[in-house]
Amino acid sequence: MGVKTHIDAADIAPFWEARTLHPTQDGVRDTVYWLDNDYVLKVFEEASVESAQREWELLASLAPLPVPRALTPVFALRGKSALVYAKCAGTSPNRPTENQIRGIGAFLRDLHGRTRGKQSGNLPLFKRERLAELIARTGHEPFSALFAELRIDLRDEGIIHGDLFPDNASFCGDELGCVYDWSEACNGDFTFDLAVTALAWCADDAHTRMLLDAYGYTEGIERFRPYVRYAGLYYSVTRFLAGRDHTDLWEKIQ
């Protein structure tokens, strides 16, 4: 996305002492700057103050896990909410290795263990009712046909990440450094959260089984497949509506 809100040293000075600010292309929805190459400034482009505060509170509750560490309270910057984080170690994988797939599966297992039964104030984005509304907006019949075919029961089990694609995680070699971009964290189904990860990280059934084994999923891969198709449908639809290319995900779930 790149920078939407332009920030200079005078803007950030009351909240954080930074010698240099470097705009990045990292944010999809939000503006992201490097501060002195050691810290990250995130400007929430659409989230309310309350939503930004919920992200701060969620990350604080997940502090034992490899998640971003907020170094400031939520503050206002050019009329928008902002936070400064410690820079996450490592880089995002282009082609996840087997050990990285196992590592992200273990992370989700630990995440869901901590968030089970917890409540988020964010809109539950991934419910069937909301996806039906999004599909109706597309007017795209193949989306409607697949949605009607997928008869899965999405439960409210706790707070999920919901967007764990490889570009939202960093690794130092095969060791997970950090999982970030928690803007869409909300209540939802843990199997759906795992399915998004399978969709994005696993090239074949062997990789999917590695992910499921690391997570501790015991229902079997055939029971899991419809959730992966639902995840692929959801992100195909949202990309379609945003004017982004969705064909890679759509072809993958066919």
Legacy VTK file of the C-alpha trace (Angstrom):
# vtk DataFile Version 3.0
C-alpha trace
ASCII
DATASET POLYDATA
POINTS 254 float
0.000 0.000 0.000
2.694 2.467 0.982
2.288 5.559 3.124
-1.097 7.278 3.252
-0.408 9.640 6.158
2.880 11.521 5.849
4.698 11.964 9.142
7.783 14.064 9.892
10.107 14.344 12.878
8.125 17.217 14.385
4.935 15.114 14.393
6.462 12.221 16.286
8.730 14.231 18.616
6.172 14.671 21.466
5.753 10.889 21.667
9.037 9.327 20.578
12.560 10.601 20.006
13.569 9.519 16.505
16.583 10.699 14.528
15.345 9.203 11.252
11.975 8.198 9.787
11.799 5.900 6.773
8.442 5.240 5.056
7.819 1.609 4.119
5.595 -0.391 1.780
4.780 -2.844 4.580
1.271 -1.768 5.543
-1.706 -3.029 3.533
-4.332 -0.997 5.389
-2.178 1.186 7.641
0.821 3.496 7.332
4.137 2.105 8.598
7.455 3.895 9.198
10.803 2.646 10.449
12.138 4.811 13.285
15.966 4.716 13.436
15.729 1.243 11.844
15.066 -0.227 15.314
11.430 0.678 15.918
8.155 0.686 13.999
5.582 3.462 13.866
2.123 2.253 12.871
-0.567 4.813 12.001
-4.052 3.275 12.001
-5.700 4.607 8.854
-9.240 3.413 9.567
-9.330 1.943 13.071
-10.933 3.909 15.883
-9.083 4.826 19.053
-10.989 2.015 20.781
-9.907 -0.519 18.138
-6.259 0.559 18.409
-6.502 0.260 22.190
-7.912 -3.258 21.829
-4.911 -4.212 19.696
-2.581 -2.829 22.373
-4.376 -4.820 25.073
-4.436 -8.030 23.022
-0.710 -7.888 22.278
0.029 -7.184 25.928
-1.938 -10.304 26.894
0.049 -12.348 24.352
3.435 -11.052 25.503
4.940 -14.539 26.142
4.383 -15.352 22.442
6.423 -13.945 19.524
4.191 -10.936 18.807
4.994 -7.212 18.431
5.818 -5.380 21.656
4.171 -1.972 21.929
6.502 0.599 23.503
3.976 3.423 23.856
0.325 3.764 24.743
-2.013 4.650 21.885
-1.515 8.295 20.876
-3.012 10.651 18.288
-0.949 11.566 15.230
-2.425 13.848 12.561
-5.883 12.953 13.799
-5.300 9.193 13.707
-4.356 6.597 16.300
-0.735 5.455 16.396
1.610 3.103 18.248
5.366 2.562 18.368
6.564 -1.042 18.470
9.898 -2.735 18.869
11.109 -3.964 15.482
10.443 -7.658 14.917
13.409 -9.895 14.222
13.822 -11.826 10.967
12.275 -11.706 7.513
9.071 -13.028 5.968
9.444 -16.304 4.039
8.764 -16.403 0.298
8.588 -20.196 0.250
8.068 -21.498 3.777
10.270 -24.398 4.776
8.922 -27.496 6.491
10.279 -26.305 9.840
8.702 -22.886 9.346
5.348 -24.529 8.627
5.670 -26.567 11.812
6.661 -23.418 13.701
3.638 -21.445 12.577
1.368 -24.389 13.431
2.791 -24.512 16.943
2.308 -20.758 17.262
-1.382 -21.034 16.374
-1.789 -23.858 18.901
-0.326 -21.638 21.634
-2.286 -18.585 20.488
-5.621 -20.396 20.589
-4.757 -21.843 23.966
-4.431 -18.308 25.320
-7.435 -16.758 23.559
-9.995 -19.552 23.979
-13.192 -18.085 25.396
-11.863 -14.505 25.229
-13.975 -11.731 23.740
-12.857 -9.063 21.276
-14.733 -5.838 20.682
-13.842 -5.989 16.978
-16.404 -6.935 14.343
-16.383 -10.736 13.740
-15.252 -10.490 10.124
-15.313 -14.107 9.038
-18.874 -15.212 9.848
-20.978 -16.778 7.100
-23.530 -13.983 7.282
-20.928 -11.324 6.552
-19.341 -13.334 3.747
-22.780 -13.754 2.156
-23.202 -9.962 2.188
-19.772 -9.455 0.595
-20.506 -12.020 -2.120
-23.790 -10.293 -2.916
-21.858 -7.066 -3.466
-19.599 -8.759 -6.033
-22.459 -10.070 -8.201
-20.039 -12.871 -9.140
-21.899 -16.174 -9.594
-18.927 -18.540 -9.034
-18.517 -17.064 -5.552
-22.192 -17.645 -4.799
-22.063 -21.223 -6.082
-19.095 -22.181 -3.916
-20.588 -20.480 -0.872
-23.780 -22.538 -1.248
-21.702 -25.710 -1.526
-19.677 -25.149 1.658
-21.761 -26.365 4.600
-19.467 -25.771 7.536
-20.370 -24.714 11.049
-18.209 -21.780 12.110
-18.013 -21.514 15.885
-17.112 -18.633 18.187
-14.254 -20.225 20.108
-12.172 -17.192 21.010
-9.975 -14.538 19.404
-8.282 -15.467 16.107
-5.686 -13.707 13.975
-7.600 -14.410 10.763
-4.940 -13.087 8.358
-1.854 -15.199 8.996
-0.266 -15.105 5.561
3.544 -15.470 5.318
4.014 -11.709 4.950
2.547 -11.308 8.441
5.270 -13.398 10.072
9.053 -13.193 10.272
11.647 -15.898 10.831
15.300 -16.014 11.752
16.192 -19.081 9.741
13.639 -21.656 10.849
12.896 -19.953 14.167
9.731 -17.862 14.361
10.614 -14.287 15.200
7.251 -12.540 15.211
3.631 -12.643 14.035
2.209 -9.200 13.325
-0.689 -7.307 11.712
-3.385 -7.921 14.324
-5.791 -5.342 12.922
-8.341 -8.011 11.915
-8.082 -10.067 15.098
-11.606 -10.847 16.242
-13.753 -13.650 17.603
-14.041 -16.649 15.364
-13.461 -20.322 14.641
-10.040 -21.772 15.447
-10.204 -24.270 12.566
-10.874 -21.388 10.162
-7.803 -19.569 11.538
-5.738 -22.706 10.933
-7.257 -23.055 7.452
-6.179 -19.537 6.438
-2.654 -20.546 7.385
-2.856 -23.800 5.438
-4.151 -21.925 2.398
-1.269 -19.470 2.510
1.635 -21.606 3.735
1.099 -25.139 2.418
1.892 -26.126 -1.160
0.513 -29.674 -0.915
-1.094 -32.248 1.371
2.248 -33.205 2.917
2.754 -29.618 4.082
-0.822 -29.432 5.317
-0.353 -32.567 7.412
2.826 -31.046 8.918
0.859 -27.956 9.880
-2.006 -29.975 11.375
0.369 -32.226 13.306
2.225 -29.240 14.775
-1.071 -27.648 15.793
-2.464 -30.872 17.224
-5.493 -31.036 14.915
-6.972 -34.527 15.127
-10.081 -34.378 12.916
-8.271 -35.464 9.738
-7.371 -33.676 6.529
-10.619 -34.497 4.702
-12.684 -32.817 7.406
-10.279 -29.886 7.270
-10.470 -29.252 3.491
-13.827 -27.403 3.455
-12.419 -24.875 5.909
-9.497 -24.222 3.576
-11.927 -23.682 0.696
-13.978 -21.304 2.847
-10.816 -19.372 3.734
-9.869 -19.205 0.065
-13.358 -18.023 -0.848
-13.301 -15.323 1.806
-9.976 -13.891 0.669
-10.877 -14.238 -3.013
-14.013 -12.181 -2.379
-12.281 -9.483 -0.320
-9.497 -9.167 -2.880
-12.052 -8.982 -5.689
-13.891 -6.160 -3.936
-10.626 -4.323 -3.274
-9.651 -4.530 -6.951
-6.729 -6.864 -6.211
-5.812 -10.054 -8.060
-7.614 -13.024 -6.522
-6.955 -15.640 -9.194
-4.122 -17.432 -7.411
-6.287 -18.140 -4.347
-9.331 -18.958 -6.433
-7.445 -21.478 -8.557
-5.925 -23.042 -5.469
-9.306 -23.907 -3.945
-10.745 -25.377 -7.120
LINES 1 255
254 0 1 2 3 4 5 6 7 8 9 10 11 12 13 14 15 16 17 18 19 20 21 22 23 24 25 26 27 28 29 30 31 32 33 34 35 36 37 38 39 40 41 42 43 44 45 46 47 48 49 50 51 52 53 54 55 56 57 58 59 60 61 62 63 64 65 66 67 68 69 70 71 72 73 74 75 76 77 78 79 80 81 82 83 84 85 86 87 88 89 90 91 92 93 94 95 96 97 98 99 100 101 102 103 104 105 106 107 108 109 110 111 112 113 114 115 116 117 118 119 120 121 122 123 124 125 126 127 128 129 130 131 132 133 134 135 136 137 138 139 140 141 142 143 144 145 146 147 148 149 150 151 152 153 154 155 156 157 158 159 160 161 162 163 164 165 166 167 168 169 170 171 172 173 174 175 176 177 178 179 180 181 182 183 184 185 186 187 188 189 190 191 192 193 194 195 196 197 198 199 200 201 202 203 204 205 206 207 208 209 210 211 212 213 214 215 216 217 218 219 220 221 222 223 224 225 226 227 228 229 230 231 232 233 234 235 236 237 238 239 240 241 242 243 244 245 246 247 248 249 250 251 252 253
